[in-house]
Structures are given as structure tokens and as C-alpha cells.
Amino acid sequence: MNRAVVIIALQLLAFWPVWRWYTARVTNSADDMWSVLALATVVLLLLWRKEKLTNVTKTDLLLPTLLLILYAITYPFFPPLLRAVVAMTALGSTISLLRFGKPLHLGTLGLLYLSLPLIPTLQFYGGYPLRVFVAGVAAPLLRLGGFAVIQDGACLNWDGQLIWIDAPCSGVRMLWVGLYLTCTLACLYRLRFGKTLLALAVAFCAIILGNVFRSVALFYLEARVIEMPSWTHDFAGVLAFAIVSAGIVAAIHRIRKEKLCDAQLST
């Protein structure tokens, strides 16, 4: 344990440019403040669990040490975000050893990657493609319901009326929160690599389906098919998120009990 504590301290000291960049990002964007929640969750899971921390050997610390060296070598060439990825991977490896006795625990790594200030970047690069995808799935579903709806980019075109799937409905925030919930439960349940990977895949599918459900529901509201108060727009989003979250929790609870052939996938 002492060796791991020392190398964590060295990592924190060596990565001080990352923390400076990180602080500047999260204090300048409300969306990036969510990343602090993921980072705080890792710290709490490390400090507040009842089990004793795992003793580690010099051999166990080979990967964190190599990642620390990689950070030093690539520092002049990598942009801040890639430096942060290497730094979080190194920290994740050490924390995985301490808490789970493994060089890489997928749930821990997932939380650390989610702690990076990425939401505005994901909104910029992934928001529109997600909205187009959701519109492409929602349109045929609405046609099954008897509405002559066609996709028009990130809009639903119904009898010349464009129902816009706007940026907040892209699903990026729902995706972040869903993955955060999945990784947190993977750490709490101490899921192995294979089960965590399966849980992440199930969560991703549930989030996409939940976003499609929200867009279909909002079509009925925005097209005035159903006359409802304005607050029902936000309520539909909250309801979709609640259903998705409940589905993720139920799926992970089931995956936790399943006996998967993941012994060789575990690290």
C-alpha cells in the first residue's frame, strides 16, 4: 500500500499542468462542472469503502510507472486533452490496484474519463449527428402511428410543419449521466471487465432508446397533436431519463448475478 500511495502522490505532482488546465475548464463552463461529480465519486469510492485497500508489489506498479513515463515523453507533443487522458489512465491504473487488485478496472477508468471536461466538446461534435440519428429512428415509428412524418435533417417534417429536435434533446447529457451511473454501479458491485463491458453496452442502447422515446413524445406535444401545458416538454425529458435510469439499474443488477465467461477478459 505504501508504494501505491507514494506513486499516487508522484502522479498528482507530475500531472500538475493537467490540474491547472482542468480547473480552468470546469470553472469556465457550467456543463463541465458535471465532470467534478465523476472525479469526486472516484475519490469517495476509494476512501469510503469498508474493504481494506489491496497491498501491491513493485511488479503491480509497472503499468502506472510506464504510463507516468509515457506522459513525460509525450507532454511536448500532446494537446491538453490527450495529456489528461494519459494522466487519468495512469491514476486509474493505480487506483484499480489499490481498490480492486487489478491493473485496470473498467468502471474506475470510465469514471475518470467521464471526469474529463468533455460535455461541450461532445455537444459540438456529437450533438448534431445524434439528433439526426434520433430523427431518423423517430420518423418511421411515428409513421407506424399513422402520421406522415419524414426526416428532414435533425427535424421531423409533418405536413410542412418542422418539429425541431434541438440541442438539449440530442441526448449528450443523458448519455453522460447514464454512463456515469453505469460506471458507479460497476465499482460498487465490483464487476469484472466482461460484465462491466456488457453493462456499458446495455446502458448505451437504453440511452439511445430513451432519447428516441423522448423525441416521439415531444412530437405529439410540439405538433399540438395533444394539447398540453408548456411544462410537459421538460416533464417528458425527466420521465424518459427516469425510465432509462431504472432500466440501467435493473439491467446491472441482473448482470451482477449472471455467470458470464469473462475470466479471461478480466484484468
Residue pairs with C-beta under 8 A, 6 or more apart in sequence:
1 53
1 54
1 55
1 56
1 98
3 56
3 57
3 58
3 61
4 53
4 56
4 61
4 94
4 97
4 98
7 61
7 64
7 65
7 68
7 94
8 91
8 94
8 95
10 68
11 64
11 68
11 87
11 90
11 91
11 94
12 19
12 91
14 68
14 71
14 72
15 71
15 87
15 90
15 91
17 75
17 80
17 83
18 80
18 83
18 84
18 87
21 80
21 83
21 84
22 84
22 116
22 117
25 32
25 117
26 32
26 33
26 35
26 36
26 117
29 117
29 119
29 120
31 119
31 120
31 123
31 173
32 117
32 118
32 119
32 120
34 119
34 173
34 176
35 114
35 115
35 116
35 117
35 118
35 119
36 115
37 180
38 111
38 112
38 114
38 115
38 180
38 183
39 111
39 112
39 115
41 111
41 180
41 184
42 95
42 108
42 111
42 112
42 115
45 99
45 108
45 111
45 184
45 187
45 188
46 95
46 98
46 99
49 99
51 99
53 98
53 99
54 97
54 98
54 99
54 100
54 101
56 97
56 98
60 97
60 103
61 94
61 97
63 93
63 103
63 104
64 90
64 93
64 94
64 97
67 86
67 89
67 90
67 93
68 90
70 86
70 90
71 83
71 86
71 87
71 90
74 82
74 83
74 86
75 83
78 86
81 116
81 121
84 116
85 113
85 116
88 109
88 112
88 113
88 115
88 116
89 109
89 112
91 112
92 104
92 105
92 108
92 109
92 112
93 103
93 104
95 105
95 108
95 112
96 102
96 103
96 104
96 105
96 108
96 109
97 103
99 105
99 108
99 187
100 108
100 190
102 266
102 267
103 267
104 193
104 267
105 187
105 193
105 196
106 183
106 186
106 191
106 193
106 196
106 197
106 200
107 182
107 183
107 184
107 185
107 186
107 187
107 191
107 196
108 183
108 187
110 179
110 182
110 183
110 186
110 196
110 200
111 180
111 183
111 184
111 187
114 176
114 179
114 180
114 183
119 172
119 173
119 176
122 172
122 175
122 176
123 167
123 170
123 172
126 170
126 172
127 167
127 170
127 172
128 154
128 170
130 170
130 171
130 172
130 175
130 211
131 154
131 165
131 166
131 167
131 169
131 170
132 151
132 153
132 154
133 208
134 165
134 169
134 170
134 171
134 208
134 211
134 212
134 215
135 151
135 152
135 153
135 154
135 155
135 156
135 165
135 215
136 151
137 212
138 149
138 156
138 165
138 212
138 215
138 216
138 219
139 149
139 150
139 151
139 156
141 212
141 216
142 149
142 156
142 158
142 216
142 219
143 149
147 158
147 219
147 225
148 158
148 159
149 156
149 157
149 158
149 219
150 156
150 157
151 157
152 162
154 164
154 165
155 162
155 163
155 164
155 165
156 162
156 163
156 165
156 215
156 219
157 163
158 219
158 223
161 223
163 218
163 219
163 222
163 223
164 222
165 215
165 218
168 237
169 211
169 214
169 215
169 218
169 237
170 211
171 207
171 208
171 210
171 211
174 207
174 210
174 211
174 240
174 241
174 244
175 204
175 207
177 241
177 245
178 203
178 204
178 206
178 207
178 244
178 245
178 248
179 200
179 203
179 204
179 207
181 203
181 245
181 248
181 249
182 199
182 200
182 203
182 248
182 252
183 196
183 200
185 191
185 199
185 248
185 249
185 252
186 195
186 196
186 199
186 252
189 252
189 256
191 199
191 252
191 255
191 256
192 260
192 262
192 263
192 265
192 266
193 262
193 265
193 266
193 267
194 260
194 261
194 262
194 265
194 266
195 255
195 256
195 258
195 260
195 262
197 265
198 255
198 260
199 248
199 251
199 252
199 255
202 248
202 251
202 252
202 255
203 248
203 251
203 252
206 244
206 247
206 248
206 251
207 244
209 244
210 240
210 241
210 243
210 244
210 247
211 240
213 240
213 243
214 236
214 237
214 240
217 236
217 239
217 240
218 233
218 236
219 225
220 226
221 228
221 232
221 233
221 236
222 233
